[in-house]
Amino acid sequence: MSTYFQRRRERQRKRRRFEEIVAWIVVPIIAVLAWWVGIQLYQTFEEPVSRVIRELTSRGERVP
C-alpha cells in the first residue's frame, strides 16, 4: 500500500510525461498551421496593402 505522497508523486510524474508528449505533438502542429495561415493571409492581402502603401507614399510626394 502506497502512501499519499507516493501516489501524488506518481500522478505528477505521469502528468509531466503526458504534457511532454503532448508538447512534442501539438506545438509543431500549431507552428505549421500558424505558418500556413500567415502565408494565406499574405497572399490574400499583399496587393491591397501594397496599393494602399503606394497611395500613401505618393501623396507625400505631391506636397506643393
N, C-alpha and C positions, 0 to 999 in steps of 0.2 A: 504494500500500500504506500503510495507516494504522498508526500506532504503537499500542502497548499503551495509552498514556494517552488517545489519541483514541478508541479503541474503548471504553475504560472510561467516558469522559465521555459518549459517545453512549448507552451502556447506562443510565447514571444518568439522563440526560435522558428516555429512553423510560420508565424505571421511575417517575420523578416524574410524568410526564404520565399514565401509567396509573393511578397512585394518586390523582391529582387527579380523573380521570374517575370512577373507582370511588367516591370520596368523594361526589361530586355525585349519584350514583345510589343508592348503598347507604345512606348516612346518613339521607336523608329517608325512605326506606322503613322503616328501623329506628325512626325517630322516630314515624312514623304507626302502626306496629304496637304500639309501647310505649303510645302514647296510647289505641289501641283496646283493648288488653288491660287497661289501667288502668280504663277505663270499664266493661268487662265485669266485672272484679273488684269495682268499687264497687257496681254494680247487684246483683251476686250477694250480697255480704256487707253491704250497707247496713242492712237490717233486723236481722239477728242482732247486729251490732256495736252498733247504737244501742240495742237491747234490753238488752244486757249493760251498756252505759254507764249507761242509765237505772236498772237494778237496783243498780249500784254506788253511784250518787249518791243513790238513795233510801235505801239502807242507812245512809248517813252522816247522813241527816236524822232517822232513828228512834233516835238515840242517847238513852238516858234521862237 
